[in-house]
Amino acid sequence: MDTQQKKKLSFITIGLIFLLSGIEYAVILPTIWRYLQILDAPPFFLGLGLSAFSLSGLLSGPLFGHWSDRTRKTKTILLLANVFEIVGIGAGAGSSIFGYLTRNTVSGERAQVFAAIMACRQAGLLIGPAFNIFLRLCDFKLGPFVVNKYTSPGLFMCGMWLLLQLAVALLYWDLSPAESSELQTVVRPKQQQQQQQADDGEEEEPLMGAEEEPADTYGAVIVDPQQESEAQCSPGRLSPPPPSSPASPKAEEPDPFEDFSARKEFLREEVIVLLTTQFITLFNQTALETMVTPLTQRYFGFGELGNSVMYSLCGVEVILGFFFVRWLSSRVADRAVLAAGLVICAVACVWCLLFLAKPRGGYSVELAEFGVGVFLQLLGLPFVAVATVSLFSKVTAEKTQGFSQGVRRSIGGVATILGPLWAGGLTGNLYLMLGMMMALLLLVMVMVVLSYERLVEPPVVQHASDSTESEG
């Protein structure tokens, strides 16, 4: 099997992972509120339960990312994380996945790849409620365990993750830097090749062409020109020639964290802005998700089926939004996409403050107002999500991308813990809940405006290893 097929199948497998994570969320979320009511739990337990769902990802994300950066063995991490997912505590492999995607895509196509992968999760959110249609009919015993419409979702997802283990074992490959670099040179669009030649023009002469080919994508991964020359050697050569033997240990097993500094990597203006954006948007999103099911039950009498249909319609909108952003990102800069998404989110929050905090006008009017508010909120989500991840991958070093993505996802994990906790105790005081969300949105919008010029891919990120070599 050639490298092109391996890469395609690996990307499809990653899409399946995100698809299942979306299905899991959509299968469990519509039933958890009714299940807690059966247990006579107070409303804040809904927020507590959703927050606990994010805790494992917060803790394991940086660890898995660090592991993948050092070993480049993402497949092992995915298999291990899926085992933890089966028992309900695994969610940290996403950082390794985003690190893998960053290393195996050029910067110009990265937003499009991220949009497609995120759309897979939203497809899962769309498909998930369909499973609830038959899961809600379950009523039997499996040994000592009672399987009903509240416990069957967990059992169903256990079986789905077991099937995914088989897919990862058979269809996923860890591509080496040399393989991926060669493949990207072949499939890179003509305009990106021209841009690459322009970017590398200044370095071709002093470097004698040693890093010309992978400079765009692997400037921060290939830390030694000798490593690249080894990748171009004849396949039959088992060891480098004697003159290069002193450097062979470093070339064979480079340490991406040799000169890594968390302070220099993360305490930069553009990185702080993107991490703040990640936190606030996820805080607001999970707060609204926590608010939705009690709100639909109180004002519209929705049950499990009604909520499942609502989540299906939401999934259709978000999938279309991600594909629109995928198209838009090839024509518009990531920072412009981010700004547009934040504006849409602000409009959605204002709408909810005006019409949802204190609904009036009758059932049909209130339902229409609720529908518009949900539509606006979901409309801005793909813009912000794709632009944030894409920009973050470009302003942080590629050689430590797994760890950096783990930090980003941990920040998001804190948000998805605090968001439901904030909303769970304020379902009866929407003015306070939505007012805080609006204040946070205004804060991040000001930060983006002030740092707009820095939200681009700096040249130093593409050649981060150069500084490392000069220091050595």
Residue pairs with C-beta under 8 A, 6 or more apart in sequence:
3 175
3 179
3 180
3 182
3 183
4 183
4 186
4 187
6 173
6 175
7 104
7 173
7 175
7 180
7 183
9 171
9 172
9 173
10 171
10 172
10 173
10 175
11 101
11 113
11 117
12 171
13 167
13 168
13 171
13 172
14 97
14 100
14 101
14 117
14 172
15 116
15 117
15 120
16 120
16 164
16 167
17 78
17 82
17 93
17 97
17 164
17 168
18 117
18 118
18 120
18 121
18 124
19 120
19 121
19 123
19 124
19 127
20 124
20 157
20 160
20 161
20 164
21 91
21 121
21 124
22 120
22 121
22 122
22 123
22 124
22 125
22 126
22 127
22 128
22 315
23 124
23 125
23 127
23 128
23 131
23 157
23 160
24 124
24 128
24 157
24 160
25 124
25 125
25 128
26 124
26 125
26 126
26 127
26 128
26 129
26 132
26 308
26 311
26 315
27 128
27 129
27 131
27 132
27 135
27 153
27 156
27 157
28 153
28 154
28 157
29 50
29 289
29 293
29 307
29 311
30 129
30 132
30 293
30 304
30 307
30 308
30 311
31 132
31 136
31 149
31 150
31 153
31 304
32 46
32 49
32 50
33 46
33 293
33 294
33 297
34 150
34 303
34 304
35 150
36 45
36 46
36 49
38 150
43 294
43 424
43 425
43 427
43 428
44 421
44 424
44 425
45 424
46 290
46 293
46 294
46 420
46 424
47 290
47 420
47 421
47 422
47 423
47 424
47 425
48 420
48 421
48 424
49 420
50 286
50 289
50 290
50 416
50 420
50 424
51 416
51 417
51 418
51 419
51 420
51 421
52 417
53 91
53 416
54 91
54 413
54 416
54 417
55 413
55 417
56 84
56 89
56 90
56 91
56 92
57 91
57 92
57 94
57 409
57 410
57 413
58 409
58 410
58 413
58 414
58 417
59 92
59 410
60 81
60 84
60 90
60 91
60 92
61 91
61 92
61 94
61 95
61 405
61 406
61 407
61 409
61 410
61 413
62 95
62 403
62 406
62 407
62 410
63 92
63 406
64 77
64 81
64 92
64 93
64 95
64 96
64 402
64 406
65 95
65 96
65 99
65 401
65 402
65 403
65 404
65 405
65 406
65 407
66 257
66 402
66 403
66 406
67 73
67 77
67 96
67 402
68 74
68 77
68 95
68 96
68 99
68 100
68 402
69 99
69 256
69 257
69 399
69 400
69 401
69 402
69 403
70 255
70 256
70 257
72 174
72 176
72 177
73 174
74 96
74 97
74 99
74 100
74 172
74 174
75 168
75 172
75 173
75 174
77 93
77 96
78 93
78 96
78 97
78 168
78 172
79 165
79 168
79 169
80 90
81 90
81 91
81 92
81 93
81 96
82 90
82 93
82 161
82 164
82 165
82 168
83 90
83 165
84 90
84 91
85 91
85 161
86 158
86 161
86 162
86 165
88 154
92 406
92 409
94 405
94 409
95 402
95 403
95 405
95 406
95 408
95 409
96 402
96 405
96 406
97 117
98 114
98 389
98 393
98 401
98 402
98 405
98 409
99 401
99 402
99 403
99 404
99 405
100 174
100 402
101 110
101 113
101 114
101 117
102 110
102 393
102 398
102 401
102 405
103 177
103 180
103 217
103 218
103 221
103 398
103 401
104 175
104 180
104 184
105 113
105 184
105 217
106 184
106 188
106 192
106 216
106 217
107 216
107 217
107 393
107 394
107 457
107 462
108 189
108 192
108 195
108 330
109 189
109 192
109 330
110 390
110 393
110 394
111 325
111 326
111 329
111 330
111 334
111 337
111 386
111 387
111 390
112 326
112 329
112 330
114 386
114 389
114 390
114 393
115 322
115 323
115 325
115 326
115 329
115 382
115 386
116 322
116 326
118 322
118 382
118 385
118 386
118 389
119 318
119 319
119 322
119 323
119 326
122 315
122 318
122 319
122 322
123 315
123 319
125 311
125 314
125 315
125 318
126 311
126 312
126 315
126 316
126 319
127 315
128 308
128 311
128 315
129 307
129 308
129 309
129 311
129 312
129 315
130 308
130 312
131 153
131 156
132 153
132 304
132 305
132 308
133 305
133 308
135 149
135 152
135 153
135 156
136 149
136 152
136 304
136 305
137 149
138 147
138 148
138 149
138 152
139 147
139 148
139 149
140 147
141 147
142 155
145 151
147 155
149 304
175 183
176 231
177 214
177 218
177 221
177 222
177 231
178 228
178 231
178 232
180 217
181 213
181 214
181 217
181 218
181 231
184 214
184 217
185 213
188 196
192 216
195 216
196 215
196 216
199 215
199 216
199 459
199 462
200 211
200 212
200 215
200 216
203 211
203 212
203 215
203 463
204 212
207 225
210 225
210 228
210 229
211 219
211 222
211 225
211 228
213 228
214 221
214 222
214 228
215 462
215 463
216 462
217 398
218 398
219 398
219 461
219 462
219 463
219 464
219 465
219 466
220 397
220 398
220 399
220 400
220 461
220 462
220 463
220 464
220 465
221 256
221 398
221 399
221 465
222 228
222 465
223 250
223 254
223 256
223 399
223 465
223 468
223 469
224 247
224 250
224 251
224 254
224 469
226 240
226 244
226 247
226 248
226 251
227 251
227 254
229 244
230 240
230 244
230 251
233 240
239 245
239 248
240 248
240 251
244 251
256 399
256 400
257 400
257 403
258 468
259 468
259 471
260 397
260 400
265 271
265 396
265 397
265 400
265 404
266 272
266 275
266 404
266 407
268 395
269 451
269 454
270 391
270 395
270 451
270 454
270 455
271 392
271 395
271 396
273 444
273 447
273 448
273 451
273 454
273 455
274 388
274 391
274 392
274 395
274 408
274 455
275 392
275 407
275 408
275 411
276 443
276 444
276 447
277 338
277 342
277 384
277 388
277 444
277 447
277 448
278 388
278 392
278 408
278 411
278 412
278 415
279 411
279 412
279 414
279 415
280 415
280 440
280 441
280 443
280 444
281 345
281 381
281 384
281 385
281 388
281 415
281 444
282 412
282 415
282 416
282 419
283 415
283 416
283 418
283 419
283 422
283 437
283 440
284 345
284 349
284 419
284 437
284 440
284 441
285 377
285 381
285 419
286 415
286 416
286 419
286 420
286 423
287 419
287 420
287 422
287 423
287 433
287 437
288 352
288 377
288 423
288 437
289 420
290 419
290 420
290 423
290 424
290 427
291 423
291 427
291 430
291 433
292 307
292 310
292 374
293 302
293 307
294 427
295 356
295 370
295 427
296 302
296 306
296 307
296 310
296 370
297 303
299 359
299 363
299 366
299 370
300 306
300 363
300 366
300 367
300 370
302 310
310 374
314 374
314 378
317 375
317 378
317 379
318 378
318 381
318 382
321 378
321 379
321 381
321 382
321 383
322 382
322 386
324 382
325 337
325 382
325 383
325 386
325 387
326 386
328 337
329 337
329 386
329 387
329 390
333 456
334 386
334 387
334 390
334 391
334 394
334 455
335 387
335 391
335 448
335 452
335 455
335 456
337 383
337 386
337 387
338 383
338 384
338 387
338 388
338 391
338 448
338 455
339 448
339 449
339 452
340 383
341 380
341 381
341 382
341 383
341 384
341 385
341 387
342 380
342 383
342 384
342 441
342 444
342 445
342 448
343 380
343 445
344 376
344 379
344 380
344 383
345 377
345 380
345 381
345 384
345 441
346 438
346 441
346 442
346 445
347 376
347 380
348 373
348 376
348 377
348 379
348 380
349 377
349 434
349 437
349 438
349 441
350 438
351 369
351 372
351 373
351 376
352 373
352 377
352 430
352 434
353 431
353 434
353 435
353 438
355 369
355 370
355 372
355 373
356 369
356 370
356 373
356 430
356 434
357 430
357 431
357 434
358 430
358 431
359 366
359 369
359 370
360 366
361 369
389 408
391 455
391 457
392 404
392 405
392 408
393 401
393 405
394 456
394 457
394 461
395 455
395 457
395 458
395 461
396 404
396 461
397 404
397 461
397 464
398 461
398 464
399 464
399 465
422 433
422 436
423 433
426 432
426 433
427 433
448 455
460 467
